[in-house]
Amino acid sequence: MKLSVLVPVYNEAATLNAALKRVLDVDYPCDVEVVVVNDGSVDGTAAILDAVDDPRVTVVHHPVNRGKGAAIRTAAESAGGDYMIICDADLEYAPEEIPSLLAPVLAGEATVVYGTRTFGSHTAYSFWYVLGNKGVTLFANVLYDCWISDLETCFKLMPLPLYRELDVRSAGFGMEAEVTGKLLVRGYRPYEVPISYKARSREEGKKLTWKDGVEALWILTRERARGRELHRSATRP
C-alpha cells in the first residue's frame, strides 16, 4: 500500500518548512509520497517549495489562487498512491497522528477514515467557530440520517480512486462538505479516530469564515437532493 499525503498551500511561508519536516519525519506503516500544491501564494511559499529536494515530495504550482478544493483536486490528479489523506501546512493538525487513521484501513476495518477533533479551551479558535462546525455537522446528520462527529475535519483518508470518483468541484472550503455529502450518498460512513487540534487565530492566518459555513449548508442540501434523484432514476422501471 502507498499513501499520498496531499498538502494544499496558500501563503504558509511561516509554517511550511516545519510542516513538511513533520510530515516527512512520520514513521509511516507503508510507502508514502507527499504532493504539495502551491495555490498562487505571494509570500515566499513558492521559493521554499522550489528548494525542496526530498524524492518523496512532488510540487505543483498554481499561477493564481484558486482555492483549497481546486488545490486538492490538482494534488489528487498528480498523486500515485492507493490511499490519500489531506494535510494542511498550517500546523493546526499533527501529521504524527496520520498512522492512527491508517490503522483501521490496514486492519481491514474501514475504507474511509475521518480524524475527529475535540475542541478544548486551548485548542478552539472561538466560540462561534466551534458552534458553526457543530451546527454544520448536525445539519448533515439530520439530512443524511447518519452520525458523524466532525464534518469539517481536514484529516480525511480514503482510497485515491474513490476521491477521484467523487469528482469534487467546490473550489474553496466547500469541498469539505461536498466530499462528505457525496460519501454519505454513496453509503460510506466514515470510521472516526480521535485526533488533536490547535486552531490558529485570524492574526496567525486563519482563513475560514462564516460564509464558508453557509456555503457548506447549501452544498450538503444540493448533494442530498442529487442523491435522491439518482436513487429515483435507478429504481424507475
C-alpha positions in Angstrom: 0.0 0.0 0.0 1.2 3.5 -0.8 -0.2 6.6 0.9 -0.4 10.0 -0.8 -0.3 13.0 1.6 -2.0 15.9 -0.2 -0.8 19.3 1.0 -2.6 22.4 -0.3 -0.7 25.6 0.5 -1.6 29.2 0.3 0.6 31.8 1.9 2.0 29.5 4.5 5.7 30.5 4.4 5.8 30.9 8.2 4.9 27.3 8.9 5.7 25.4 5.6 9.2 24.2 6.4 8.2 22.9 9.8 5.0 21.3 8.4 6.9 19.5 5.6 9.6 18.2 8.0 7.0 16.8 10.4 5.0 15.1 7.6 8.2 13.5 6.2 9.5 12.5 9.6 6.5 10.4 10.5 7.1 6.7 10.9 4.5 5.5 8.4 3.5 1.8 8.2 3.6 1.9 4.4 5.2 3.7 1.5 4.4 7.4 1.3 4.6 10.3 -1.1 3.8 14.0 -0.4 2.1 16.1 -3.1 2.2 19.8 -2.4 0.2 22.3 -4.4 1.2 25.9 -4.1 -2.1 27.7 -4.7 -0.9 31.0 -6.0 1.0 32.1 -2.9 2.6 35.5 -2.8 4.6 35.3 0.4 7.6 33.3 -0.5 6.0 29.9 -0.4 6.9 29.2 -4.0 10.7 29.7 -3.3 10.6 27.5 -0.2 9.0 24.7 -2.2 11.4 25.0 -5.1 14.2 24.4 -2.7 12.8 21.1 -1.5 14.9 18.1 -2.8 13.3 15.1 -1.0 12.4 12.5 -3.6 9.2 11.7 -1.8 7.9 15.2 -2.5 6.2 16.4 -5.7 5.5 20.1 -6.0 2.9 21.7 -8.3 2.3 25.4 -8.6 -1.0 27.2 -9.5 -0.2 30.5 -11.1 -3.1 32.2 -9.3 -5.1 31.4 -6.1 -7.9 29.0 -7.0 -9.0 27.8 -3.5 -8.4 24.7 -1.3 -10.7 22.4 -3.2 -9.0 23.2 -6.5 -5.6 22.7 -5.0 -6.6 19.3 -3.6 -8.1 18.4 -7.0 -4.7 19.1 -8.6 -2.9 17.2 -6.0 -5.2 14.2 -6.4 -4.6 14.2 -10.2 -0.8 14.3 -9.6 -0.7 11.6 -6.9 0.1 8.0 -7.4 -0.9 6.3 -4.2 -3.5 3.8 -3.3 -4.9 5.9 -0.5 -4.8 9.6 0.2 -5.1 12.0 3.1 -5.3 15.8 3.2 -2.9 17.6 5.5 -2.8 21.3 5.7 0.5 23.1 6.1 -0.7 25.4 8.9 0.2 23.1 11.8 -3.3 23.0 13.2 -3.2 19.3 12.7 -0.5 16.9 13.9 1.0 14.8 11.0 2.3 12.4 13.6 -1.3 11.2 14.1 -1.7 10.1 10.4 -0.7 6.4 11.2 -3.7 6.2 13.6 -6.0 6.9 10.7 -4.2 4.3 8.6 -4.6 1.6 11.3 -8.2 0.7 10.8 -7.6 0.5 7.0 -4.6 -1.8 7.3 -6.6 -3.9 9.7 -9.4 -4.3 7.2 -11.9 -2.5 9.3 -12.5 0.6 7.3 -12.4 2.2 3.8 -12.9 5.9 4.7 -11.5 7.3 8.0 -12.0 10.8 9.5 -9.9 12.3 12.2 -12.3 13.7 14.7 -11.3 16.8 16.7 -12.1 17.5 20.3 -12.3 21.3 20.8 -10.9 22.4 24.1 -10.4 25.9 25.6 -6.8 26.0 24.5 -7.4 24.5 21.0 -10.5 26.3 19.7 -10.3 29.5 17.7 -13.5 30.9 19.1 -17.0 30.1 20.4 -18.6 30.9 17.0 -16.1 28.8 15.1 -16.8 25.7 17.2 -20.6 26.3 17.2 -20.5 26.8 13.4 -18.6 23.5 13.0 -21.0 21.6 15.2 -24.0 23.2 13.5 -22.9 22.2 10.0 -22.2 18.6 11.3 -25.6 18.3 13.0 -27.3 19.6 9.8 -25.5 16.8 7.8 -26.5 14.2 10.4 -30.2 15.1 10.2 -30.2 15.5 6.4 -28.4 12.2 5.7 -29.8 10.2 8.7 -26.3 9.4 9.9 -24.0 10.2 12.8 -20.6 11.8 12.2 -18.7 14.0 14.7 -16.7 16.4 12.6 -17.6 17.1 9.0 -15.1 19.9 8.5 -12.0 18.0 9.6 -9.1 18.3 7.3 -7.9 14.7 8.1 -10.0 12.7 5.6 -8.4 9.4 4.5 -9.8 7.3 1.7 -8.8 5.4 -1.5 -7.4 7.8 -4.0 -9.5 6.3 -6.8 -12.6 6.9 -4.6 -11.7 10.6 -4.2 -11.3 11.0 -7.9 -14.6 9.3 -8.5 -16.3 11.8 -6.2 -15.4 14.5 -8.7 -15.3 17.3 -6.2 -15.9 20.6 -7.9 -16.1 23.1 -5.0 -13.0 25.3 -5.4 -12.8 26.6 -1.8 -13.5 25.3 1.7 -16.9 24.0 0.5 -15.0 20.9 -0.7 -15.2 19.5 2.9 -19.0 19.5 2.7 -19.1 18.2 -0.8 -16.7 15.3 0.0 -18.8 14.3 3.0 -22.1 14.7 1.2 -21.0 12.6 -1.8 -19.6 9.9 0.5 -22.8 9.7 2.6 -25.0 9.5 -0.6 -22.9 6.6 -1.7 -23.4 4.7 1.5 -19.9 5.4 3.1 -20.0 6.0 6.8 -16.6 7.3 7.9 -14.7 5.4 10.6 -13.8 8.0 13.2 -10.5 8.3 15.0 -9.9 11.0 17.7 -7.1 13.5 16.9 -5.6 16.5 18.5 -6.1 20.0 17.1 -4.7 23.5 17.7 -6.6 26.3 15.9 -4.9 29.5 14.7 -6.3 33.0 15.2 -7.1 35.4 12.4 -3.7 37.2 13.1 -1.9 33.9 12.7 -3.6 33.2 9.3 -7.0 31.6 10.0 -8.9 31.8 6.7 -12.2 30.1 7.3 -15.2 32.5 7.8 -19.0 32.3 8.5 -19.6 32.4 4.8 -17.9 29.1 4.4 -20.4 27.6 6.9 -23.4 28.9 4.9 -21.9 27.5 1.7 -21.4 24.1 3.4 -25.2 24.0 4.3 -26.1 24.7 0.7 -23.7 22.1 -0.7 -25.0 19.5 1.7 -28.6 20.2 0.7 -27.6 20.1 -3.0 -25.8 16.8 -2.8 -28.6 15.2 -0.8 -31.1 16.3 -3.5 -28.9 14.9 -6.2 -28.6 11.6 -4.3 -32.4 11.3 -4.0 -32.8 12.0 -7.8 -30.2 9.4 -8.6 -32.0 6.9 -6.4 -35.3 7.6 -8.1 -33.8 7.2 -11.5 -32.2 3.9 -10.6 -35.5 2.5 -9.3 -37.7 3.6 -12.2 -38.8 0.7 -14.5 
